[in-house]
């Protein structure tokens, strides 16, 4: 049993009012919640920063809680929601981004179950195999390296693992072992850790790479990693992304 929390922020520089963007007749945040409800979650709740989001959720039977508008990150918003809901410290919470209307419910289940099966970890996340050199060297593609137990050693925008001999003349092929992994931005947490996470001091490595999950590793907490067979559908960040998702949704519905 686990809870899905969906952080939803009305302001967006690239796509204003993004959570309310229409996809097949419903707001995007509602579509995300509907996908999450297909998982094994005991409850799916939107953590909203604006009355408009609360209204949209209520109109479509989606549970939502109001949170402050000045949170610096989605994890801070979820920490407030977690406290408001009074979740027990050992409860598992999955953070599903509010701009992922095509998310696979099976991926949500897999990331939740990481914490049920890995007592060393306070967080869980996901990754998939990188297929091209272009993706491998792209700093916008975050890489993760794990240990033998599937726990994250580090995350980086740099090409990792670095194949010393194979890259001596430049990066023209991917290392075979260990295969490079692309991080997928979905997280599970133990509720007590989620509530405590915003109070951890920002880590120098986190600030250098601009990757918030490095704060957990810096302070000695472990992150379990589920390796998915395939890449998930892309999220919605821009008007072009929204047009693509609308077209995909219409094709599936029609």
SULURRA-V21969 format. One record per helix or strand of 2 or more residues. SS is the DSSP state (@ for helix, = for strand). FROM is the first residue (numbers start at 1). TO is the last residue. If there is no record, write none. Layout:
BEGIN
SS,FROM,TO / SS,FROM,TO
END
This chain:
BEGIN
=,2,8 / @,18,20 / =,22,23 / =,26,27 / @,28,36 / =,43,48 / @,51,59 / =,63,66 / @,74,85 / =,92,95 / @,105,117 / =,121,129 / @,133,137 / =,143,146 / =,151,156 / =,181,190 / @,191,197 / @,204,209 / @,214,218 / =,222,228 / @,239,253
END
